[in-house]
Amino acid sequence: MHRALRFTTEAKSQLAQIEQDPSLKGVLKQVHKALGYLQANTEHPSLNTHEFLSLSTKEFKVFEAYVQNNTPGAYRIFWRYGPDETGAKKKRIPVITVFAIVEHS
């Protein structure tokens, strides 16, 4: 199922920093690829998606998806399902909210 991506202010800022840093050109390409996978299939094998328990709450689960693997300082995307939106003709639009795009420490 194809989902719309929504970014928190923090995630937008983090993505902008990656976009503006010429030394992160390769990372940016990998981030865009991972975001595309996330939109199309949250369980895509290369994302290694799993719940991030320390950020999950009773209201919603937070997930971690890999941008990179087996790389020092590998980037990760933290996200959750929803809140979904309503489009034209009251059609439900499934949404993924991206909280953060950060280096794994």
Chimera marker file (.cmm) of the C-alpha trace (Angstrom):
<marker_set name="trace">
<marker id="1" x="0.000" y="0.000" z="0.000" r="1" g="1" b="0" radius="0.5"/>
<marker id="2" x="1.377" y="3.369" z="-0.983" r="1" g="1" b="0" radius="0.5"/>
<marker id="3" x="1.393" y="5.855" z="1.903" r="1" g="1" b="0" radius="0.5"/>
<marker id="4" x="1.857" y="9.615" z="2.043" r="1" g="1" b="0" radius="0.5"/>
<marker id="5" x="4.860" y="10.848" z="4.006" r="1" g="1" b="0" radius="0.5"/>
<marker id="6" x="4.560" y="13.671" z="6.520" r="1" g="1" b="0" radius="0.5"/>
<marker id="7" x="7.595" y="15.096" z="8.306" r="1" g="1" b="0" radius="0.5"/>
<marker id="8" x="7.775" y="16.703" z="11.719" r="1" g="1" b="0" radius="0.5"/>
<marker id="9" x="9.577" y="20.042" z="11.913" r="1" g="1" b="0" radius="0.5"/>
<marker id="10" x="12.602" y="18.240" z="13.360" r="1" g="1" b="0" radius="0.5"/>
<marker id="11" x="12.674" y="15.657" z="10.553" r="1" g="1" b="0" radius="0.5"/>
<marker id="12" x="12.364" y="18.404" z="7.913" r="1" g="1" b="0" radius="0.5"/>
<marker id="13" x="15.304" y="20.203" z="9.480" r="1" g="1" b="0" radius="0.5"/>
<marker id="14" x="17.407" y="17.047" z="9.601" r="1" g="1" b="0" radius="0.5"/>
<marker id="15" x="16.645" y="16.240" z="5.968" r="1" g="1" b="0" radius="0.5"/>
<marker id="16" x="17.520" y="19.821" z="4.957" r="1" g="1" b="0" radius="0.5"/>
<marker id="17" x="20.880" y="19.535" z="6.732" r="1" g="1" b="0" radius="0.5"/>
<marker id="18" x="21.664" y="16.347" z="4.820" r="1" g="1" b="0" radius="0.5"/>
<marker id="19" x="20.592" y="17.993" z="1.541" r="1" g="1" b="0" radius="0.5"/>
<marker id="20" x="22.819" y="21.022" z="2.138" r="1" g="1" b="0" radius="0.5"/>
<marker id="21" x="25.980" y="19.109" z="3.028" r="1" g="1" b="0" radius="0.5"/>
<marker id="22" x="27.896" y="18.161" z="-0.143" r="1" g="1" b="0" radius="0.5"/>
<marker id="23" x="29.847" y="15.509" z="1.774" r="1" g="1" b="0" radius="0.5"/>
<marker id="24" x="26.536" y="13.687" z="2.447" r="1" g="1" b="0" radius="0.5"/>
<marker id="25" x="25.507" y="13.373" z="-1.202" r="1" g="1" b="0" radius="0.5"/>
<marker id="26" x="25.656" y="9.564" z="-1.017" r="1" g="1" b="0" radius="0.5"/>
<marker id="27" x="23.723" y="9.523" z="2.262" r="1" g="1" b="0" radius="0.5"/>
<marker id="28" x="21.042" y="11.747" z="0.728" r="1" g="1" b="0" radius="0.5"/>
<marker id="29" x="20.589" y="9.294" z="-2.133" r="1" g="1" b="0" radius="0.5"/>
<marker id="30" x="20.250" y="6.450" z="0.378" r="1" g="1" b="0" radius="0.5"/>
<marker id="31" x="17.771" y="8.446" z="2.498" r="1" g="1" b="0" radius="0.5"/>
<marker id="32" x="15.589" y="9.126" z="-0.547" r="1" g="1" b="0" radius="0.5"/>
<marker id="33" x="15.725" y="5.451" z="-1.515" r="1" g="1" b="0" radius="0.5"/>
<marker id="34" x="14.743" y="4.377" z="2.022" r="1" g="1" b="0" radius="0.5"/>
<marker id="35" x="11.877" y="6.893" z="2.106" r="1" g="1" b="0" radius="0.5"/>
<marker id="36" x="10.622" y="5.502" z="-1.196" r="1" g="1" b="0" radius="0.5"/>
<marker id="37" x="10.708" y="1.973" z="0.196" r="1" g="1" b="0" radius="0.5"/>
<marker id="38" x="8.917" y="3.198" z="3.315" r="1" g="1" b="0" radius="0.5"/>
<marker id="39" x="6.115" y="4.712" z="1.208" r="1" g="1" b="0" radius="0.5"/>
<marker id="40" x="5.666" y="1.592" z="-0.880" r="1" g="1" b="0" radius="0.5"/>
<marker id="41" x="6.249" y="-1.186" z="1.666" r="1" g="1" b="0" radius="0.5"/>
<marker id="42" x="7.095" y="-0.555" z="5.323" r="1" g="1" b="0" radius="0.5"/>
<marker id="43" x="8.295" y="-4.164" z="5.556" r="1" g="1" b="0" radius="0.5"/>
<marker id="44" x="10.774" y="-3.969" z="2.685" r="1" g="1" b="0" radius="0.5"/>
<marker id="45" x="13.677" y="-6.244" z="3.689" r="1" g="1" b="0" radius="0.5"/>
<marker id="46" x="16.411" y="-3.619" z="3.284" r="1" g="1" b="0" radius="0.5"/>
<marker id="47" x="14.677" y="-1.307" z="5.794" r="1" g="1" b="0" radius="0.5"/>
<marker id="48" x="14.939" y="-3.870" z="8.589" r="1" g="1" b="0" radius="0.5"/>
<marker id="49" x="11.910" y="-2.139" z="10.136" r="1" g="1" b="0" radius="0.5"/>
<marker id="50" x="11.234" y="-2.867" z="13.783" r="1" g="1" b="0" radius="0.5"/>
<marker id="51" x="9.434" y="-1.240" z="16.676" r="1" g="1" b="0" radius="0.5"/>
<marker id="52" x="11.585" y="1.112" z="18.728" r="1" g="1" b="0" radius="0.5"/>
<marker id="53" x="10.225" y="0.292" z="22.163" r="1" g="1" b="0" radius="0.5"/>
<marker id="54" x="11.835" y="3.146" z="24.101" r="1" g="1" b="0" radius="0.5"/>
<marker id="55" x="9.899" y="5.719" z="21.996" r="1" g="1" b="0" radius="0.5"/>
<marker id="56" x="6.612" y="3.821" z="21.640" r="1" g="1" b="0" radius="0.5"/>
<marker id="57" x="3.634" y="4.847" z="23.789" r="1" g="1" b="0" radius="0.5"/>
<marker id="58" x="0.126" y="3.595" z="24.475" r="1" g="1" b="0" radius="0.5"/>
<marker id="59" x="-1.144" y="5.984" z="21.780" r="1" g="1" b="0" radius="0.5"/>
<marker id="60" x="1.154" y="4.826" z="18.986" r="1" g="1" b="0" radius="0.5"/>
<marker id="61" x="4.121" y="2.646" z="18.160" r="1" g="1" b="0" radius="0.5"/>
<marker id="62" x="7.333" y="4.197" z="16.866" r="1" g="1" b="0" radius="0.5"/>
<marker id="63" x="9.402" y="2.268" z="14.341" r="1" g="1" b="0" radius="0.5"/>
<marker id="64" x="13.015" y="2.410" z="13.214" r="1" g="1" b="0" radius="0.5"/>
<marker id="65" x="13.995" y="1.809" z="9.591" r="1" g="1" b="0" radius="0.5"/>
<marker id="66" x="17.551" y="1.462" z="8.330" r="1" g="1" b="0" radius="0.5"/>
<marker id="67" x="18.918" y="3.853" z="5.731" r="1" g="1" b="0" radius="0.5"/>
<marker id="68" x="22.304" y="2.156" z="5.964" r="1" g="1" b="0" radius="0.5"/>
<marker id="69" x="23.508" y="-1.060" z="7.538" r="1" g="1" b="0" radius="0.5"/>
<marker id="70" x="26.948" y="-2.192" z="8.703" r="1" g="1" b="0" radius="0.5"/>
<marker id="71" x="28.256" y="1.362" z="8.370" r="1" g="1" b="0" radius="0.5"/>
<marker id="72" x="29.809" y="3.402" z="11.189" r="1" g="1" b="0" radius="0.5"/>
<marker id="73" x="27.356" y="6.172" z="12.053" r="1" g="1" b="0" radius="0.5"/>
<marker id="74" x="24.666" y="4.579" z="9.875" r="1" g="1" b="0" radius="0.5"/>
<marker id="75" x="21.556" y="6.680" z="9.328" r="1" g="1" b="0" radius="0.5"/>
<marker id="76" x="18.140" y="5.655" z="10.625" r="1" g="1" b="0" radius="0.5"/>
<marker id="77" x="14.581" y="6.878" z="10.075" r="1" g="1" b="0" radius="0.5"/>
<marker id="78" x="12.175" y="6.973" z="13.016" r="1" g="1" b="0" radius="0.5"/>
<marker id="79" x="8.506" y="6.976" z="12.072" r="1" g="1" b="0" radius="0.5"/>
<marker id="80" x="4.951" y="5.980" z="12.982" r="1" g="1" b="0" radius="0.5"/>
<marker id="81" x="1.719" y="5.160" z="11.214" r="1" g="1" b="0" radius="0.5"/>
<marker id="82" x="-0.795" y="8.015" z="10.907" r="1" g="1" b="0" radius="0.5"/>
<marker id="83" x="-2.545" y="10.137" z="11.526" r="1" g="1" b="0" radius="0.5"/>
<marker id="84" x="-4.333" y="9.320" z="8.292" r="1" g="1" b="0" radius="0.5"/>
<marker id="85" x="-5.943" y="12.108" z="6.297" r="1" g="1" b="0" radius="0.5"/>
<marker id="86" x="-9.134" y="12.460" z="4.308" r="1" g="1" b="0" radius="0.5"/>
<marker id="87" x="-8.873" y="13.466" z="0.669" r="1" g="1" b="0" radius="0.5"/>
<marker id="88" x="-11.323" y="14.264" z="-2.072" r="1" g="1" b="0" radius="0.5"/>
<marker id="89" x="-14.628" y="12.388" z="-1.894" r="1" g="1" b="0" radius="0.5"/>
<marker id="90" x="-13.821" y="11.494" z="1.738" r="1" g="1" b="0" radius="0.5"/>
<marker id="91" x="-11.238" y="8.944" z="0.612" r="1" g="1" b="0" radius="0.5"/>
<marker id="92" x="-8.825" y="7.901" z="3.366" r="1" g="1" b="0" radius="0.5"/>
<marker id="93" x="-5.174" y="8.722" z="2.695" r="1" g="1" b="0" radius="0.5"/>
<marker id="94" x="-2.836" y="6.486" z="4.733" r="1" g="1" b="0" radius="0.5"/>
<marker id="95" x="0.045" y="8.481" z="6.222" r="1" g="1" b="0" radius="0.5"/>
<marker id="96" x="3.443" y="7.770" z="7.727" r="1" g="1" b="0" radius="0.5"/>
<marker id="97" x="4.806" y="10.476" z="10.003" r="1" g="1" b="0" radius="0.5"/>
<marker id="98" x="8.606" y="10.719" z="10.005" r="1" g="1" b="0" radius="0.5"/>
<marker id="99" x="9.977" y="11.925" z="13.353" r="1" g="1" b="0" radius="0.5"/>
<marker id="100" x="13.695" y="11.854" z="12.729" r="1" g="1" b="0" radius="0.5"/>
<marker id="101" x="16.425" y="11.052" z="10.199" r="1" g="1" b="0" radius="0.5"/>
<marker id="102" x="19.564" y="10.651" z="12.252" r="1" g="1" b="0" radius="0.5"/>
<marker id="103" x="22.915" y="8.963" z="12.559" r="1" g="1" b="0" radius="0.5"/>
<marker id="104" x="22.848" y="5.807" z="14.652" r="1" g="1" b="0" radius="0.5"/>
<marker id="105" x="25.001" y="6.171" z="17.738" r="1" g="1" b="0" radius="0.5"/>
<link id1="1" id2="2" r="1" g="1" b="0" radius="0.2"/>
<link id1="2" id2="3" r="1" g="1" b="0" radius="0.2"/>
<link id1="3" id2="4" r="1" g="1" b="0" radius="0.2"/>
<link id1="4" id2="5" r="1" g="1" b="0" radius="0.2"/>
<link id1="5" id2="6" r="1" g="1" b="0" radius="0.2"/>
<link id1="6" id2="7" r="1" g="1" b="0" radius="0.2"/>
<link id1="7" id2="8" r="1" g="1" b="0" radius="0.2"/>
<link id1="8" id2="9" r="1" g="1" b="0" radius="0.2"/>
<link id1="9" id2="10" r="1" g="1" b="0" radius="0.2"/>
<link id1="10" id2="11" r="1" g="1" b="0" radius="0.2"/>
<link id1="11" id2="12" r="1" g="1" b="0" radius="0.2"/>
<link id1="12" id2="13" r="1" g="1" b="0" radius="0.2"/>
<link id1="13" id2="14" r="1" g="1" b="0" radius="0.2"/>
<link id1="14" id2="15" r="1" g="1" b="0" radius="0.2"/>
<link id1="15" id2="16" r="1" g="1" b="0" radius="0.2"/>
<link id1="16" id2="17" r="1" g="1" b="0" radius="0.2"/>
<link id1="17" id2="18" r="1" g="1" b="0" radius="0.2"/>
<link id1="18" id2="19" r="1" g="1" b="0" radius="0.2"/>
<link id1="19" id2="20" r="1" g="1" b="0" radius="0.2"/>
<link id1="20" id2="21" r="1" g="1" b="0" radius="0.2"/>
<link id1="21" id2="22" r="1" g="1" b="0" radius="0.2"/>
<link id1="22" id2="23" r="1" g="1" b="0" radius="0.2"/>
<link id1="23" id2="24" r="1" g="1" b="0" radius="0.2"/>
<link id1="24" id2="25" r="1" g="1" b="0" radius="0.2"/>
<link id1="25" id2="26" r="1" g="1" b="0" radius="0.2"/>
<link id1="26" id2="27" r="1" g="1" b="0" radius="0.2"/>
<link id1="27" id2="28" r="1" g="1" b="0" radius="0.2"/>
<link id1="28" id2="29" r="1" g="1" b="0" radius="0.2"/>
<link id1="29" id2="30" r="1" g="1" b="0" radius="0.2"/>
<link id1="30" id2="31" r="1" g="1" b="0" radius="0.2"/>
<link id1="31" id2="32" r="1" g="1" b="0" radius="0.2"/>
<link id1="32" id2="33" r="1" g="1" b="0" radius="0.2"/>
<link id1="33" id2="34" r="1" g="1" b="0" radius="0.2"/>
<link id1="34" id2="35" r="1" g="1" b="0" radius="0.2"/>
<link id1="35" id2="36" r="1" g="1" b="0" radius="0.2"/>
<link id1="36" id2="37" r="1" g="1" b="0" radius="0.2"/>
<link id1="37" id2="38" r="1" g="1" b="0" radius="0.2"/>
<link id1="38" id2="39" r="1" g="1" b="0" radius="0.2"/>
<link id1="39" id2="40" r="1" g="1" b="0" radius="0.2"/>
<link id1="40" id2="41" r="1" g="1" b="0" radius="0.2"/>
<link id1="41" id2="42" r="1" g="1" b="0" radius="0.2"/>
<link id1="42" id2="43" r="1" g="1" b="0" radius="0.2"/>
<link id1="43" id2="44" r="1" g="1" b="0" radius="0.2"/>
<link id1="44" id2="45" r="1" g="1" b="0" radius="0.2"/>
<link id1="45" id2="46" r="1" g="1" b="0" radius="0.2"/>
<link id1="46" id2="47" r="1" g="1" b="0" radius="0.2"/>
<link id1="47" id2="48" r="1" g="1" b="0" radius="0.2"/>
<link id1="48" id2="49" r="1" g="1" b="0" radius="0.2"/>
<link id1="49" id2="50" r="1" g="1" b="0" radius="0.2"/>
<link id1="50" id2="51" r="1" g="1" b="0" radius="0.2"/>
<link id1="51" id2="52" r="1" g="1" b="0" radius="0.2"/>
<link id1="52" id2="53" r="1" g="1" b="0" radius="0.2"/>
<link id1="53" id2="54" r="1" g="1" b="0" radius="0.2"/>
<link id1="54" id2="55" r="1" g="1" b="0" radius="0.2"/>
<link id1="55" id2="56" r="1" g="1" b="0" radius="0.2"/>
<link id1="56" id2="57" r="1" g="1" b="0" radius="0.2"/>
<link id1="57" id2="58" r="1" g="1" b="0" radius="0.2"/>
<link id1="58" id2="59" r="1" g="1" b="0" radius="0.2"/>
<link id1="59" id2="60" r="1" g="1" b="0" radius="0.2"/>
<link id1="60" id2="61" r="1" g="1" b="0" radius="0.2"/>
<link id1="61" id2="62" r="1" g="1" b="0" radius="0.2"/>
<link id1="62" id2="63" r="1" g="1" b="0" radius="0.2"/>
<link id1="63" id2="64" r="1" g="1" b="0" radius="0.2"/>
<link id1="64" id2="65" r="1" g="1" b="0" radius="0.2"/>
<link id1="65" id2="66" r="1" g="1" b="0" radius="0.2"/>
<link id1="66" id2="67" r="1" g="1" b="0" radius="0.2"/>
<link id1="67" id2="68" r="1" g="1" b="0" radius="0.2"/>
<link id1="68" id2="69" r="1" g="1" b="0" radius="0.2"/>
<link id1="69" id2="70" r="1" g="1" b="0" radius="0.2"/>
<link id1="70" id2="71" r="1" g="1" b="0" radius="0.2"/>
<link id1="71" id2="72" r="1" g="1" b="0" radius="0.2"/>
<link id1="72" id2="73" r="1" g="1" b="0" radius="0.2"/>
<link id1="73" id2="74" r="1" g="1" b="0" radius="0.2"/>
<link id1="74" id2="75" r="1" g="1" b="0" radius="0.2"/>
<link id1="75" id2="76" r="1" g="1" b="0" radius="0.2"/>
<link id1="76" id2="77" r="1" g="1" b="0" radius="0.2"/>
<link id1="77" id2="78" r="1" g="1" b="0" radius="0.2"/>
<link id1="78" id2="79" r="1" g="1" b="0" radius="0.2"/>
<link id1="79" id2="80" r="1" g="1" b="0" radius="0.2"/>
<link id1="80" id2="81" r="1" g="1" b="0" radius="0.2"/>
<link id1="81" id2="82" r="1" g="1" b="0" radius="0.2"/>
<link id1="82" id2="83" r="1" g="1" b="0" radius="0.2"/>
<link id1="83" id2="84" r="1" g="1" b="0" radius="0.2"/>
<link id1="84" id2="85" r="1" g="1" b="0" radius="0.2"/>
<link id1="85" id2="86" r="1" g="1" b="0" radius="0.2"/>
<link id1="86" id2="87" r="1" g="1" b="0" radius="0.2"/>
<link id1="87" id2="88" r="1" g="1" b="0" radius="0.2"/>
<link id1="88" id2="89" r="1" g="1" b="0" radius="0.2"/>
<link id1="89" id2="90" r="1" g="1" b="0" radius="0.2"/>
<link id1="90" id2="91" r="1" g="1" b="0" radius="0.2"/>
<link id1="91" id2="92" r="1" g="1" b="0" radius="0.2"/>
<link id1="92" id2="93" r="1" g="1" b="0" radius="0.2"/>
<link id1="93" id2="94" r="1" g="1" b="0" radius="0.2"/>
<link id1="94" id2="95" r="1" g="1" b="0" radius="0.2"/>
<link id1="95" id2="96" r="1" g="1" b="0" radius="0.2"/>
<link id1="96" id2="97" r="1" g="1" b="0" radius="0.2"/>
<link id1="97" id2="98" r="1" g="1" b="0" radius="0.2"/>
<link id1="98" id2="99" r="1" g="1" b="0" radius="0.2"/>
<link id1="99" id2="100" r="1" g="1" b="0" radius="0.2"/>
<link id1="100" id2="101" r="1" g="1" b="0" radius="0.2"/>
<link id1="101" id2="102" r="1" g="1" b="0" radius="0.2"/>
<link id1="102" id2="103" r="1" g="1" b="0" radius="0.2"/>
<link id1="103" id2="104" r="1" g="1" b="0" radius="0.2"/>
<link id1="104" id2="105" r="1" g="1" b="0" radius="0.2"/>
</marker_set>
